[in-house]
C-alpha cells in the first residue's frame, strides 16, 4: 500500500490545482509500533515544513467513527496548510526530506494524503 505520493501524483496535483493555499488532509493508520517512528518523522519534518511555509493546523487521534464503513477508521488525522501546491512538492523533493521519508513509510500501514482547497477556490 502506497503511503508516499509518486512523481506522477505530484505532477497531476501541480497541473490540476489552482494557485493558492492548499490544506493537506492526512489520514493515518499506523503499522505495529509505527507511532514512535511517526513521532521521530514529525520531529525531523517540522523544520522542513517551516522552511517551505507550511503550518500544522491540527493533529489528533482517531476515535470510534460515528459514520463509516468497515475499515474506514483512522489512527490519526492531520491537517497541514501549505502556501501553494509548489511549496508541498518542493518540500517532498528536498534531499533532507528524502532522508526522513523512510521513517514515515515504515510508520504507516495505510494513509490517505489528499490536497484540499477552500470552497470556491476551484473554478466551476
Secondary structure, DSSP 8 states (H G I E B T S, - for coil): ---S--HHHHHHHHHHS-SS-EEEEEEEEE-TTHHHHHHHHHHHHHHHHHHTT-EEEEEEE----SS--TT---SEEEEEEESSHHHHHHHHHSHHHHHHHHHHHHHEEEEEEEEE--TT-S--
